[in-house]
Amino acid sequence: MPRRLAGPPAGPHGEDFSFVSPLMISMVMVAVGIYARLMKHAEAAMACLAVDPAILLIVVGILMFLITFCGCIGSLRENICLLQTFSICLTLVFLLQLAAGVLGFVFSDKARGKVSEIINNAVVHYRDDLDLQNLIDYGQKEFSCCGGISYKDWSQNMYFNCTADNPSRERCSVPYSCCLHAADQAVINTMCGQGMQAMNYLEASEFIYTNGCIDKLVNWIHSNLFLLGGIALGLAIPQLVGILLSQILSNQIKDQIKLQLYNQQHRADPWN
């Protein structure tokens, strides 16, 4: 690993400060994720480990921290190895994002099936995780939907299951976020979804959203392709800039090393 060179720096160090914000953001993400995870009961947390938003926050935060740490330390110490690691990691992340977008577009049916699986899994663990519950409630209210395919998908949840031997007080019900609310309603009736699964679509549509969230989500994506494209571009540009800056700085350091070796070789004979 090359040591820091004496003399003039290899290049401007504006790159050093470009890593500070992502580094701080990643540390905050990890801290919030760990805090949210520790605040939950261990049994409930393990039951819905695969769909826990806190876990996702921790994983993304740790990966972001490691990548930006390599870039920050590599820039400050002018370490080619860390800079190359940072550049390679950013390139891999960019390619994975690009591949995910292309595969999601080409294999839209399989992507839809995977989304359905995730939503159904979230429905099953609705009462096990408060963060997941709030996320589902927010999504159902924003997209004016209920369940995955329809409101009867809530029968997959042990509390809302519509079988005769279910002792839960929420038997055959749906969450309050499925309910139709009047614009002037000041107090939310959290029991408004009571017994809705026992009704047919026409009867239930007078009180709740009967359409599933999968179709609503797909329609929203199709209607906001330009917005999603802009967000993807906004995420890709900083990554490409980081890759470019790390390569420029690495080349500057290599040039300085060559210059220093050249000066050392010719220092003994000043006439050469």
Short mmCIF file of the C-alpha atoms (twelve columns), coordinates in Angstrom:
data_MODEL
# 
_entry.id   MODEL 
# 
loop_
_atom_site.group_PDB 
_atom_site.id 
_atom_site.type_symbol 
_atom_site.label_atom_id 
_atom_site.label_alt_id 
_atom_site.label_comp_id 
_atom_site.label_asym_id 
_atom_site.label_seq_id 
_atom_site.Cartn_x 
_atom_site.Cartn_y 
_atom_site.Cartn_z 
_atom_site.pdbx_PDB_model_num 
ATOM 1   C CA . MET A 1   0.000   0.000   0.000   1 
ATOM 2   C CA . PRO A 2   1.578   3.292   -0.995  1 
ATOM 3   C CA . ARG A 3   2.398   5.725   1.762   1 
ATOM 4   C CA . ARG A 4   1.372   9.367   1.589   1 
ATOM 5   C CA . LEU A 5   3.747   11.281  -0.613  1 
ATOM 6   C CA . ALA A 6   5.763   14.199  0.571   1 
ATOM 7   C CA . GLY A 7   5.509   17.469  -1.279  1 
ATOM 8   C CA . PRO A 8   2.529   18.829  -3.148  1 
ATOM 9   C CA . PRO A 9   -0.731  16.871  -2.944  1 
ATOM 10  C CA . ALA A 10  -1.826  14.685  -5.790  1 
ATOM 11  C CA . GLY A 11  -4.789  16.859  -6.614  1 
ATOM 12  C CA . PRO A 12  -7.541  19.000  -5.189  1 
ATOM 13  C CA . HIS A 13  -9.206  17.509  -2.142  1 
ATOM 14  C CA . GLY A 14  -12.751 18.541  -2.853  1 
ATOM 15  C CA . GLU A 15  -13.290 14.783  -3.218  1 
ATOM 16  C CA . ASP A 16  -12.608 14.392  0.507   1 
ATOM 17  C CA . PHE A 17  -15.658 16.395  1.473   1 
ATOM 18  C CA . SER A 18  -17.904 14.673  -1.076  1 
ATOM 19  C CA . PHE A 19  -17.773 11.512  1.053   1 
ATOM 20  C CA . VAL A 20  -18.694 13.186  4.354   1 
ATOM 21  C CA . SER A 21  -22.450 13.514  3.752   1 
ATOM 22  C CA . PRO A 22  -22.990 9.893   2.585   1 
ATOM 23  C CA . LEU A 23  -20.856 8.702   5.508   1 
ATOM 24  C CA . MET A 24  -22.961 10.623  8.031   1 
ATOM 25  C CA . ILE A 25  -26.221 9.536   6.371   1 
ATOM 26  C CA . SER A 26  -25.173 5.880   6.478   1 
ATOM 27  C CA . MET A 27  -24.285 6.154   10.187  1 
ATOM 28  C CA . VAL A 28  -27.677 7.732   10.933  1 
ATOM 29  C CA . MET A 29  -29.453 4.970   8.954   1 
ATOM 30  C CA . VAL A 30  -27.634 2.246   10.896  1 
ATOM 31  C CA . ALA A 31  -28.325 3.964   14.232  1 
ATOM 32  C CA . VAL A 32  -32.034 4.406   13.499  1 
ATOM 33  C CA . GLY A 33  -32.336 0.838   12.234  1 
ATOM 34  C CA . ILE A 34  -30.608 -0.622  15.309  1 
ATOM 35  C CA . TYR A 35  -32.720 1.537   17.624  1 
ATOM 36  C CA . ALA A 36  -35.939 0.444   15.904  1 
ATOM 37  C CA . ARG A 37  -34.828 -3.185  16.058  1 
ATOM 38  C CA . LEU A 38  -33.954 -3.077  19.767  1 
ATOM 39  C CA . MET A 39  -37.273 -1.477  20.656  1 
ATOM 40  C CA . LYS A 40  -39.201 -4.520  19.421  1 
ATOM 41  C CA . HIS A 41  -39.937 -7.714  21.272  1 
ATOM 42  C CA . ALA A 42  -37.517 -10.452 20.313  1 
ATOM 43  C CA . GLU A 43  -40.197 -13.032 19.468  1 
ATOM 44  C CA . ALA A 44  -42.123 -10.689 17.185  1 
ATOM 45  C CA . ALA A 45  -38.929 -9.425  15.580  1 
ATOM 46  C CA . MET A 46  -37.761 -12.935 14.685  1 
ATOM 47  C CA . ALA A 47  -41.181 -13.862 13.315  1 
ATOM 48  C CA . CYS A 48  -41.035 -11.210 10.588  1 
ATOM 49  C CA . LEU A 49  -37.302 -10.943 10.035  1 
ATOM 50  C CA . ALA A 50  -37.637 -11.148 6.244   1 
ATOM 51  C CA . VAL A 51  -40.008 -8.169  5.983   1 
ATOM 52  C CA . ASP A 52  -38.717 -5.981  8.795   1 
ATOM 53  C CA . PRO A 53  -38.043 -2.401  7.577   1 
ATOM 54  C CA . ALA A 54  -35.499 -1.947  10.393  1 
ATOM 55  C CA . ILE A 55  -33.374 -4.797  9.015   1 
ATOM 56  C CA . LEU A 56  -33.461 -3.275  5.552   1 
ATOM 57  C CA . LEU A 57  -32.393 0.072   7.020   1 
ATOM 58  C CA . ILE A 58  -29.489 -1.515  8.905   1 
ATOM 59  C CA . VAL A 59  -28.241 -3.521  5.902   1 
ATOM 60  C CA . VAL A 60  -28.391 -0.562  3.502   1 
ATOM 61  C CA . GLY A 61  -26.763 1.707   6.094   1 
ATOM 62  C CA . ILE A 62  -23.878 -0.709  6.746   1 
ATOM 63  C CA . LEU A 63  -23.173 -1.227  3.037   1 
ATOM 64  C CA . MET A 64  -23.336 2.516   2.426   1 
ATOM 65  C CA . PHE A 65  -20.991 3.148   5.381   1 
ATOM 66  C CA . LEU A 66  -18.397 0.612   4.211   1 
ATOM 67  C CA . ILE A 67  -18.360 1.951   0.661   1 
ATOM 68  C CA . THR A 68  -18.136 5.615   1.667   1 
ATOM 69  C CA . PHE A 69  -15.555 4.768   4.348   1 
ATOM 70  C CA . CYS A 70  -13.265 3.311   1.688   1 
ATOM 71  C CA . GLY A 71  -13.726 6.410   -0.463  1 
ATOM 72  C CA . CYS A 72  -13.243 8.863   2.396   1 
ATOM 73  C CA . ILE A 73  -10.135 7.236   3.905   1 
ATOM 74  C CA . GLY A 74  -8.702  6.473   0.480   1 
ATOM 75  C CA . SER A 75  -9.073  10.120  -0.536  1 
ATOM 76  C CA . LEU A 76  -7.682  11.527  2.719   1 
ATOM 77  C CA . ARG A 77  -4.724  9.122   2.842   1 
ATOM 78  C CA . GLU A 78  -4.259  9.019   -0.949  1 
ATOM 79  C CA . ASN A 79  -4.510  5.228   -0.792  1 
ATOM 80  C CA . ILE A 80  -4.893  3.709   -4.244  1 
ATOM 81  C CA . CYS A 81  -6.132  0.363   -2.898  1 
ATOM 82  C CA . LEU A 82  -9.062  1.920   -0.980  1 
ATOM 83  C CA . LEU A 83  -9.896  4.235   -3.866  1 
ATOM 84  C CA . GLN A 84  -10.016 1.311   -6.282  1 
ATOM 85  C CA . THR A 85  -12.188 -0.643  -3.815  1 
ATOM 86  C CA . PHE A 86  -14.550 2.339   -3.586  1 
ATOM 87  C CA . SER A 87  -14.690 2.644   -7.367  1 
ATOM 88  C CA . ILE A 88  -15.331 -1.079  -7.898  1 
ATOM 89  C CA . CYS A 89  -18.072 -1.163  -5.237  1 
ATOM 90  C CA . LEU A 90  -19.832 1.841   -6.751  1 
ATOM 91  C CA . THR A 91  -19.583 0.284   -10.190 1 
ATOM 92  C CA . LEU A 92  -21.096 -2.979  -8.919  1 
ATOM 93  C CA . VAL A 93  -23.948 -1.113  -7.188  1 
ATOM 94  C CA . PHE A 94  -24.640 0.865   -10.352 1 
ATOM 95  C CA . LEU A 95  -24.624 -2.281  -12.517 1 
ATOM 96  C CA . LEU A 96  -26.899 -4.113  -10.063 1 
ATOM 97  C CA . GLN A 97  -29.371 -1.222  -10.114 1 
ATOM 98  C CA . LEU A 98  -29.259 -1.153  -13.897 1 
ATOM 99  C CA . ALA A 99  -29.705 -4.930  -14.124 1 
ATOM 100 C CA . ALA A 100 -32.614 -4.860  -11.658 1 
ATOM 101 C CA . GLY A 101 -34.363 -2.184  -13.706 1 
ATOM 102 C CA . VAL A 102 -33.855 -4.034  -16.997 1 
ATOM 103 C CA . LEU A 103 -34.876 -7.425  -15.563 1 
ATOM 104 C CA . GLY A 104 -37.901 -5.896  -13.850 1 
ATOM 105 C CA . PHE A 105 -38.992 -4.420  -17.177 1 
ATOM 106 C CA . VAL A 106 -38.277 -7.516  -19.285 1 
ATOM 107 C CA . PHE A 107 -39.654 -10.041 -16.794 1 
ATOM 108 C CA . SER A 108 -42.518 -7.921  -15.550 1 
ATOM 109 C CA . ASP A 109 -44.729 -10.953 -14.873 1 
ATOM 110 C CA . LYS A 110 -42.140 -12.563 -12.614 1 
ATOM 111 C CA . ALA A 111 -41.492 -9.216  -10.927 1 
ATOM 112 C CA . ARG A 112 -45.226 -8.898  -10.304 1 
ATOM 113 C CA . GLY A 113 -45.241 -12.383 -8.770  1 
ATOM 114 C CA . LYS A 114 -42.356 -11.454 -6.469  1 
ATOM 115 C CA . VAL A 115 -44.135 -8.263  -5.390  1 
ATOM 116 C CA . SER A 116 -47.277 -10.328 -4.710  1 
ATOM 117 C CA . GLU A 117 -45.232 -12.714 -2.565  1 
ATOM 118 C CA . ILE A 118 -43.748 -9.830  -0.557  1 
ATOM 119 C CA . ILE A 119 -47.142 -8.191  -0.017  1 
ATOM 120 C CA . ASN A 120 -48.771 -11.483 1.018   1 
ATOM 121 C CA . ASN A 121 -45.932 -12.129 3.446   1 
ATOM 122 C CA . ALA A 122 -46.414 -8.645  4.871   1 
ATOM 123 C CA . VAL A 123 -50.163 -9.313  5.280   1 
ATOM 124 C CA . VAL A 124 -49.416 -12.495 7.238   1 
ATOM 125 C CA . HIS A 125 -47.123 -10.633 9.672   1 
ATOM 126 C CA . TYR A 126 -49.235 -7.465  9.884   1 
ATOM 127 C CA . ARG A 127 -49.769 -7.648  13.664  1 
ATOM 128 C CA . ASP A 128 -46.265 -8.945  14.434  1 
ATOM 129 C CA . ASP A 129 -44.363 -5.756  13.647  1 
ATOM 130 C CA . LEU A 130 -45.532 -2.222  14.418  1 
ATOM 131 C CA . ASP A 131 -43.258 -0.688  11.776  1 
ATOM 132 C CA . LEU A 132 -44.573 -3.077  9.137   1 
ATOM 133 C CA . GLN A 133 -48.140 -2.403  10.265  1 
ATOM 134 C CA . ASN A 134 -47.697 1.349   9.893   1 
ATOM 135 C CA . LEU A 135 -46.076 0.856   6.478   1 
ATOM 136 C CA . ILE A 136 -48.989 -1.283  5.228   1 
ATOM 137 C CA . ASP A 137 -51.571 1.137   6.616   1 
ATOM 138 C CA . TYR A 138 -49.815 4.049   4.920   1 
ATOM 139 C CA . GLY A 139 -49.667 2.200   1.596   1 
ATOM 140 C CA . GLN A 140 -53.325 1.161   1.696   1 
ATOM 141 C CA . LYS A 141 -54.465 4.697   2.480   1 
ATOM 142 C CA . GLU A 142 -52.229 6.309   -0.148  1 
ATOM 143 C CA . PHE A 143 -53.132 3.878   -2.929  1 
ATOM 144 C CA . SER A 144 -56.784 3.456   -1.827  1 
ATOM 145 C CA . CYS A 145 -56.455 -0.323  -1.819  1 
ATOM 146 C CA . CYS A 146 -56.867 -3.291  0.496   1 
ATOM 147 C CA . GLY A 147 -54.836 -6.502  0.577   1 
ATOM 148 C CA . GLY A 148 -52.791 -7.951  -2.273  1 
ATOM 149 C CA . ILE A 149 -55.268 -9.033  -4.938  1 
ATOM 150 C CA . SER A 150 -58.407 -8.098  -3.021  1 
ATOM 151 C CA . TYR A 151 -59.643 -7.285  0.471   1 
ATOM 152 C CA . LYS A 152 -60.225 -11.001 1.145   1 
ATOM 153 C CA . ASP A 153 -56.443 -11.575 1.175   1 
ATOM 154 C CA . TRP A 154 -56.578 -10.429 4.798   1 
ATOM 155 C CA . SER A 155 -57.949 -13.876 5.646   1 
ATOM 156 C CA . GLN A 156 -54.301 -15.042 5.396   1 
ATOM 157 C CA . ASN A 157 -53.632 -13.205 8.658   1 
ATOM 158 C CA . MET A 158 -54.353 -15.252 11.772  1 
ATOM 159 C CA . TYR A 159 -56.210 -12.360 13.431  1 
ATOM 160 C CA . PHE A 160 -58.402 -11.504 10.408  1 
ATOM 161 C CA . ASN A 161 -58.910 -15.106 9.297   1 
ATOM 162 C CA . CYS A 162 -62.540 -15.786 8.404   1 
ATOM 163 C CA . THR A 163 -62.730 -19.434 9.513   1 
ATOM 164 C CA . ALA A 164 -65.364 -20.404 12.083  1 
ATOM 165 C CA . ASP A 165 -62.796 -21.593 14.638  1 
ATOM 166 C CA . ASN A 166 -60.949 -18.251 14.763  1 
ATOM 167 C CA . PRO A 167 -61.485 -16.797 18.279  1 
ATOM 168 C CA . SER A 168 -60.103 -13.346 17.397  1 
ATOM 169 C CA . ARG A 169 -62.383 -10.325 17.808  1 
ATOM 170 C CA . GLU A 170 -61.094 -9.195  14.383  1 
ATOM 171 C CA . ARG A 171 -62.384 -12.327 12.648  1 
ATOM 172 C CA . CYS A 172 -63.501 -11.606 9.050   1 
ATOM 173 C CA . SER A 173 -62.371 -7.985  9.406   1 
ATOM 174 C CA . VAL A 174 -59.864 -5.805  7.539   1 
ATOM 175 C CA . PRO A 175 -57.560 -3.068  8.900   1 
ATOM 176 C CA . TYR A 176 -59.048 0.404   9.350   1 
ATOM 177 C CA . SER A 177 -56.726 1.678   6.576   1 
ATOM 178 C CA . CYS A 178 -58.961 -0.167  4.080   1 
ATOM 179 C CA . CYS A 179 -61.997 1.897   5.055   1 
ATOM 180 C CA . LEU A 180 -63.556 4.733   3.095   1 
ATOM 181 C CA . HIS A 181 -63.336 7.927   5.145   1 
ATOM 182 C CA . ALA A 182 -65.327 11.098  4.727   1 
ATOM 183 C CA . ALA A 183 -63.300 14.252  4.090   1 
ATOM 184 C CA . ASP A 184 -64.783 15.952  7.165   1 
ATOM 185 C CA . GLN A 185 -64.288 12.962  9.486   1 
ATOM 186 C CA . ALA A 186 -62.437 14.182  12.568  1 
ATOM 187 C CA . VAL A 187 -62.143 10.914  14.513  1 
ATOM 188 C CA . ILE A 188 -61.053 7.716   12.765  1 
ATOM 189 C CA . ASN A 189 -63.147 4.643   13.535  1 
ATOM 190 C CA . THR A 190 -60.557 1.865   13.843  1 
ATOM 191 C CA . MET A 191 -63.315 -0.778  13.912  1 
ATOM 192 C CA . CYS A 192 -64.823 0.274   10.576  1 
ATOM 193 C CA . GLY A 193 -63.507 -2.870  8.867   1 
ATOM 194 C CA . GLN A 194 -65.393 -5.237  11.182  1 
ATOM 195 C CA . GLY A 195 -66.905 -8.231  9.310   1 
ATOM 196 C CA . MET A 196 -66.131 -6.879  5.824   1 
ATOM 197 C CA . GLN A 197 -64.713 -10.156 4.503   1 
ATOM 198 C CA . ALA A 198 -68.079 -11.803 5.053   1 
ATOM 199 C CA . MET A 199 -69.657 -9.390  2.543   1 
ATOM 200 C CA . ASN A 200 -69.506 -9.672  -1.231  1 
ATOM 201 C CA . TYR A 201 -67.644 -7.139  -3.368  1 
ATOM 202 C CA . LEU A 202 -70.647 -4.950  -4.038  1 
ATOM 203 C CA . GLU A 203 -71.691 -4.730  -0.387  1 
ATOM 204 C CA . ALA A 204 -68.158 -4.241  0.907   1 
ATOM 205 C CA . SER A 205 -67.360 -1.519  -1.660  1 
ATOM 206 C CA . GLU A 206 -69.756 0.810   0.157   1 
ATOM 207 C CA . PHE A 207 -67.532 0.744   3.243   1 
ATOM 208 C CA . ILE A 208 -63.979 -0.226  2.210   1 
ATOM 209 C CA . TYR A 209 -61.577 -0.333  -0.752  1 
ATOM 210 C CA . THR A 210 -62.081 -3.713  -2.392  1 
ATOM 211 C CA . ASN A 211 -59.317 -3.515  -5.031  1 
ATOM 212 C CA . GLY A 212 -55.941 -5.011  -4.155  1 
ATOM 213 C CA . CYS A 213 -52.740 -3.019  -3.786  1 
ATOM 214 C CA . ILE A 214 -50.783 -4.955  -6.429  1 
ATOM 215 C CA . ASP A 215 -52.840 -3.655  -9.349  1 
ATOM 216 C CA . LYS A 216 -52.867 -0.180  -7.836  1 
ATOM 217 C CA . LEU A 217 -49.089 -0.231  -7.457  1 
ATOM 218 C CA . VAL A 218 -48.553 -1.457  -11.030 1 
ATOM 219 C CA . ASN A 219 -50.880 1.239   -12.396 1 
ATOM 220 C CA . TRP A 220 -49.067 3.885   -10.324 1 
ATOM 221 C CA . ILE A 221 -45.698 2.758   -11.715 1 
ATOM 222 C CA . HIS A 222 -46.988 2.912   -15.282 1 
ATOM 223 C CA . SER A 223 -48.400 6.402   -14.663 1 
ATOM 224 C CA . ASN A 224 -45.171 7.714   -13.111 1 
ATOM 225 C CA . LEU A 225 -42.469 6.237   -15.330 1 
ATOM 226 C CA . PHE A 226 -40.899 9.661   -15.960 1 
ATOM 227 C CA . LEU A 227 -40.807 10.397  -12.227 1 
ATOM 228 C CA . LEU A 228 -39.223 7.028   -11.451 1 
ATOM 229 C CA . GLY A 229 -36.761 7.539   -14.309 1 
ATOM 230 C CA . GLY A 230 -35.787 10.918  -12.871 1 
ATOM 231 C CA . ILE A 231 -35.257 9.402   -9.416  1 
ATOM 232 C CA . ALA A 232 -33.141 6.609   -10.903 1 
ATOM 233 C CA . LEU A 233 -31.087 9.181   -12.817 1 
ATOM 234 C CA . GLY A 234 -30.678 11.259  -9.672  1 
ATOM 235 C CA . LEU A 235 -29.313 8.206   -7.865  1 
ATOM 236 C CA . ALA A 236 -27.047 7.208   -10.742 1 
ATOM 237 C CA . ILE A 237 -25.365 10.596  -11.290 1 
ATOM 238 C CA . PRO A 238 -23.680 10.806  -7.830  1 
ATOM 239 C CA . GLN A 239 -22.463 7.232   -8.263  1 
ATOM 240 C CA . LEU A 240 -20.960 7.959   -11.671 1 
ATOM 241 C CA . VAL A 241 -19.387 11.167  -10.334 1 
ATOM 242 C CA . GLY A 242 -17.891 9.214   -7.416  1 
ATOM 243 C CA . ILE A 243 -16.442 6.622   -9.781  1 
ATOM 244 C CA . LEU A 244 -14.981 9.345   -12.000 1 
ATOM 245 C CA . LEU A 245 -13.455 11.311  -9.100  1 
ATOM 246 C CA . SER A 246 -11.909 8.207   -7.537  1 
ATOM 247 C CA . GLN A 247 -10.318 7.239   -10.861 1 
ATOM 248 C CA . ILE A 248 -8.987  10.771  -11.408 1 
ATOM 249 C CA . LEU A 249 -7.475  10.870  -7.914  1 
ATOM 250 C CA . SER A 250 -5.958  7.399   -8.353  1 
ATOM 251 C CA . ASN A 251 -4.326  8.465   -11.614 1 
ATOM 252 C CA . GLN A 252 -2.980  11.634  -9.966  1 
ATOM 253 C CA . ILE A 253 -1.453  9.574   -7.154  1 
ATOM 254 C CA . LYS A 254 0.119   7.157   -9.652  1 
ATOM 255 C CA . ASP A 255 1.577   10.102  -11.591 1 
ATOM 256 C CA . GLN A 256 3.064   11.536  -8.385  1 
ATOM 257 C CA . ILE A 257 4.600   8.162   -7.525  1 
ATOM 258 C CA . LYS A 258 6.184   7.934   -10.978 1 
ATOM 259 C CA . LEU A 259 7.461   11.497  -10.685 1 
ATOM 260 C CA . GLN A 260 8.972   10.826  -7.266  1 
ATOM 261 C CA . LEU A 261 10.688  7.645   -8.496  1 
ATOM 262 C CA . TYR A 262 12.022  9.518   -11.506 1 
ATOM 263 C CA . ASN A 263 13.450  12.288  -9.286  1 
ATOM 264 C CA . GLN A 264 15.081  9.740   -6.979  1 
ATOM 265 C CA . GLN A 265 16.731  7.939   -9.889  1 
ATOM 266 C CA . HIS A 266 18.189  11.133  -11.366 1 
ATOM 267 C CA . ARG A 267 19.078  12.873  -8.100  1 
ATOM 268 C CA . ALA A 268 22.548  11.291  -8.008  1 
ATOM 269 C CA . ASP A 269 23.464  12.695  -11.434 1 
ATOM 270 C CA . PRO A 270 22.065  16.229  -11.759 1 
ATOM 271 C CA . TRP A 271 23.409  16.549  -15.370 1 
ATOM 272 C CA . ASN A 272 21.144  13.740  -16.677 1 
# 
